[in-house]
């Protein structure tokens, strides 16, 4: 894949998508949003890719926010289109079949925090800084931040950070459950790949079904969610991976899962 603002590399069933605008601290402009849309669509269709890692180029920023030069030109009509486009792309990242790990290396502000929130797992460098500082610009998060941050860390904490625009350093982000783990920046990408590789060794149909079940938690009642879980659990039980996984356990050996079932 060739992009102006992204680097995409795939190896050992793991794809790494790097937002590559270091001169702008990897800020998201419309072109980058469109490229992310295309990249994640293509990677989701690639049967050789099991897990996707999203990160930013350089050591200062994951994604420092939206491109303010574009924001400054918005009116009511174009702002709604702008917001809905970002929401659509971030929802795609959240709901595609394959797990997405954010490797947050530095500033993840505004749209950067929002795209990290759309990923399934968030790993941070020790110098990472999160935040939704949009109120400082006279706006609010527009790419799903008010919703995802609130669901993740509770309404009180979410309101505090969104209404004050305060920054959240890596250790605090870990404490409040915004990120899963914090690593030295020099180790971050390697640790993300290590986690991705662990996921790659599992039954991939089961991984995809588990992600779907997790993603509907906020959309359905507990009973509906459990019914859905039972349905996809049953689907897993007719796959070759299920036969292989259970046989390997009983035979005290490592399972050899297949790409497709």
C-alpha positions in Angstrom: 0.0 0.0 0.0 1.3 3.4 -0.9 0.1 6.5 1.0 1.2 10.1 1.5 0.7 10.2 5.2 0.8 6.6 6.3 3.4 3.8 6.4 2.0 0.3 6.3 4.1 -2.8 6.8 3.1 -6.4 7.3 5.1 -9.3 8.5 4.5 -12.5 10.4 0.7 -11.9 10.3 1.1 -8.5 11.9 0.5 -5.2 10.2 1.9 -1.9 11.5 0.2 1.3 10.4 2.2 4.4 11.2 0.8 7.9 10.9 3.6 9.6 9.2 3.4 13.4 9.4 6.2 14.1 11.9 6.5 17.8 10.9 2.9 18.2 12.1 3.3 15.9 15.1 1.2 13.4 13.1 -1.9 15.6 13.2 -4.9 14.2 11.4 -6.0 16.1 8.3 -8.7 15.0 5.9 -6.3 13.2 3.6 -4.9 11.2 6.5 -8.4 10.2 7.7 -9.2 9.0 4.1 -6.0 7.0 4.0 -6.7 5.4 7.4 -10.1 4.4 6.0 -8.6 2.8 3.0 -5.7 1.1 4.9 -7.9 -0.5 7.5 -10.4 -1.7 4.9 -7.6 -3.4 2.9 -5.9 -4.9 5.9 -9.2 -6.3 7.2 -9.6 -8.1 3.8 -6.0 -9.4 3.9 -6.2 -13.0 5.1 -2.5 -13.0 6.0 -3.0 -10.2 8.5 -4.3 -11.3 11.9 -3.5 -8.3 14.1 -3.0 -4.6 13.3 -0.8 -2.2 15.3 -1.4 1.6 15.0 1.3 4.0 16.0 2.9 7.4 15.1 6.2 8.3 13.5 9.0 9.9 15.6 9.3 10.1 19.4 7.2 13.1 20.2 3.7 12.2 19.1 1.4 9.3 18.4 -1.2 11.7 16.9 -1.1 15.2 18.4 -4.7 16.0 17.3 -6.6 17.3 14.3 -5.0 19.7 11.8 -6.1 23.1 13.2 -5.6 24.8 9.9 -8.5 22.7 8.6 -10.6 23.1 11.7 -10.4 26.9 11.5 -12.3 26.9 8.2 -15.3 24.9 9.3 -18.9 26.2 9.5 -21.9 24.4 10.9 -22.6 22.4 7.8 -19.0 21.4 7.0 -18.2 20.7 10.7 -21.0 18.1 10.9 -19.6 16.4 7.7 -16.1 16.6 9.2 -17.2 15.0 12.5 -19.2 12.3 10.9 -16.4 11.3 8.5 -14.0 10.9 11.4 -16.6 9.0 13.5 -17.2 6.6 10.6 -13.5 5.8 10.1 -12.8 5.4 13.8 -15.8 3.2 14.2 -14.4 1.0 11.4 -11.1 0.7 13.3 -13.1 -0.3 16.4 -15.4 -2.8 14.7 -13.3 -4.5 11.9 -12.9 -8.2 12.5 -9.2 -8.0 13.4 -7.8 -6.8 16.8 -6.2 -3.4 16.7 -3.5 -2.4 19.2 -2.6 1.3 19.7 1.1 1.8 20.5 0.9 5.3 21.8 4.3 6.9 21.6 4.0 10.5 22.9 1.2 13.0 22.6 -2.3 11.5 21.9 -4.4 14.6 22.0 -7.8 15.4 20.6 -8.3 13.2 17.6 -5.2 11.3 18.6 -6.8 10.3 21.9 -10.0 9.5 20.1 -8.3 7.2 17.6 -6.5 5.4 20.4 -9.9 5.0 22.2 -11.2 3.3 19.0 -8.5 0.7 19.2 -9.2 -2.5 21.2 -6.0 -2.4 23.3 -3.9 0.6 24.2 -0.2 0.4 25.1 1.6 3.6 26.0 5.2 4.7 26.2 6.3 6.2 29.5 6.3 9.7 28.0 2.8 9.4 26.5 0.3 12.1 27.2 -3.4 11.8 26.5 -6.1 14.4 26.5 -9.3 15.9 25.0 -8.3 19.6 25.1 -10.9 20.7 22.5 -12.6 23.1 24.9 -9.5 25.2 24.6 -10.4 25.8 21.0 -14.1 26.5 21.7 -15.2 23.0 20.5 -15.8 19.5 21.8 -14.4 16.2 20.8 -16.0 15.3 17.5 -14.6 11.9 16.6 -16.4 9.9 19.3 -14.3 11.0 22.3 -17.2 12.0 24.5 -18.8 8.6 24.1 -15.8 6.2 24.2 -13.9 8.0 27.0 -17.0 8.0 29.1 -17.7 4.3 28.6 -14.0 3.5 29.3 -13.3 5.5 32.5 -16.8 6.5 33.8 -18.7 9.7 33.4 -17.2 11.7 36.3 -13.6 11.2 35.2 -14.5 11.7 31.6 -16.3 15.0 32.4 -13.3 16.2 34.3 -10.9 15.7 31.5 -13.1 16.9 28.7 -14.5 20.0 30.5 -11.1 21.1 31.8 -9.0 20.0 28.9 -6.4 18.6 31.3 -3.7 16.3 30.1 -3.4 12.7 31.3 0.2 11.4 31.7 1.0 7.7 31.1 1.0 6.5 34.7 -2.3 8.3 35.4 -3.8 6.8 32.2 -2.7 3.3 33.5 -4.2 4.0 36.9 -7.7 5.0 35.5 -7.8 2.2 32.9 -7.3 4.4 29.9 -4.3 2.2 28.8 -3.5 -1.5 29.4 0.2 -1.2 30.0 3.1 1.4 30.0 6.5 0.7 28.6 9.8 2.5 28.0 9.4 4.3 24.7 12.4 2.3 23.3 10.5 -0.9 24.1 6.9 0.1 23.1 6.7 -1.2 19.5 8.5 -4.4 20.3 6.1 -5.0 23.2 3.1 -4.3 21.0 4.4 -6.8 18.4 5.0 -9.3 21.2 1.3 -9.0 22.3 0.2 -9.1 18.7 2.2 -12.3 18.1 0.6 -13.9 21.1 -2.8 -13.2 19.6 -1.7 -14.6 16.3 -1.0 -18.0 17.9 -4.7 -18.4 18.9 -7.6 -19.7 16.9 -8.3 -16.7 14.6 -12.0 -17.4 14.2 -12.4 -17.4 18.0 -10.4 -14.1 18.2 -12.7 -12.5 15.7 -15.9 -13.8 17.4 -14.6 -12.6 20.8 -14.0 -9.1 19.5 -17.5 -9.0 18.1 -19.0 -10.1 21.4 -16.9 -7.5 23.3 -18.0 -4.7 20.9 -21.7 -5.2 21.4 -21.6 -4.8 25.2 -22.7 -1.2 25.1 -25.3 -1.7 22.5 -27.5 -4.5 23.9 -28.9 -5.6 27.3 -27.0 -8.1 29.4 -29.4 -10.9 28.4 -29.1 -10.1 24.7 -25.3 -10.0 25.0 -25.3 -13.4 26.6 -27.5 -14.8 23.9 -25.1 -13.4 21.3 -22.2 -14.9 23.2 -23.9 -18.3 23.2 -24.5 -18.1 19.5 -21.0 -17.3 18.5 -19.7 -19.8 21.1 -21.7 -22.4 19.2 -20.2 -21.3 15.9 -16.7 -21.7 17.3 -17.5 -25.3 18.2 -18.0 -26.4 14.6 -14.6 -25.1 13.4 -11.4 -27.1 12.8 -9.7 -24.8 15.3 -12.0 -26.1 18.0 -11.3 -29.7 17.2 -7.6 -28.9 17.1 -7.5 -26.8 20.2 -9.4 -29.3 22.4 -7.4 -32.3 21.0 -4.1 -30.5 21.6 -5.1 -29.9 25.2 -6.0 -33.5 25.8 -2.9 -34.7 24.1 -0.7 -32.2 26.0 0.7 -30.5 23.0 0.6 -27.0 21.4 -2.3 -26.5 19.0 -1.6 -25.9 15.3 -4.4 -23.6 14.2 -5.3 -22.9 10.6 -5.8 -19.4 9.1 -9.3 -20.2 7.8 -12.0 -22.6 9.0 
